[in-house]
Amino acid sequence: MYKIGVMGDRDSVMGFQVLGLDVFPVEQVDEARQLLHKLARQDYAILYLTEQLAASLESEVAHYKDDLTPAIILIPGKEGTLGIGMKNVSRAVERAIGADIL
């Protein structure tokens, strides 16, 4: 059975625990890097990362971009959106259909 996890700063991710998602509050980039790789090797089909954390783990997130699992989805953190998630969606749509319709 696949699982869903959420990684980011404590204030941004703890609310997801109420929804039954596995929550992984991280503060250090090195800790987040190791945790991302560990969760990717486990049964996590979807990993939500805050945009602020993903900005620090850009090469690691790119490593899993074309893999079937885990699907890494960026969400805004407590500081608000950085626009990274929307840029990724726009690029994926452009790759899929050949034009940016968003």
C-alpha angles and dihedrals in degrees: 000000000000123000137209122225136188123207129188143083116334097251093052100047109034094083090064090065089073088061091056097255121139107253124207113185110197131178104174122068093220091052090049092049093053092044093050092055092044093052091045089058091050129066098286111135094176130030119186113203127185112246090239091057093043090054088060093046099044097138093044092050090048089053090064096039096103098033119106093227136063100031104205113211122186120222131184116264129217090282091059132249126327092194093243094118093052091047089054092050090048092050092048092051091048091050092048100048104017098244137068105244095167 
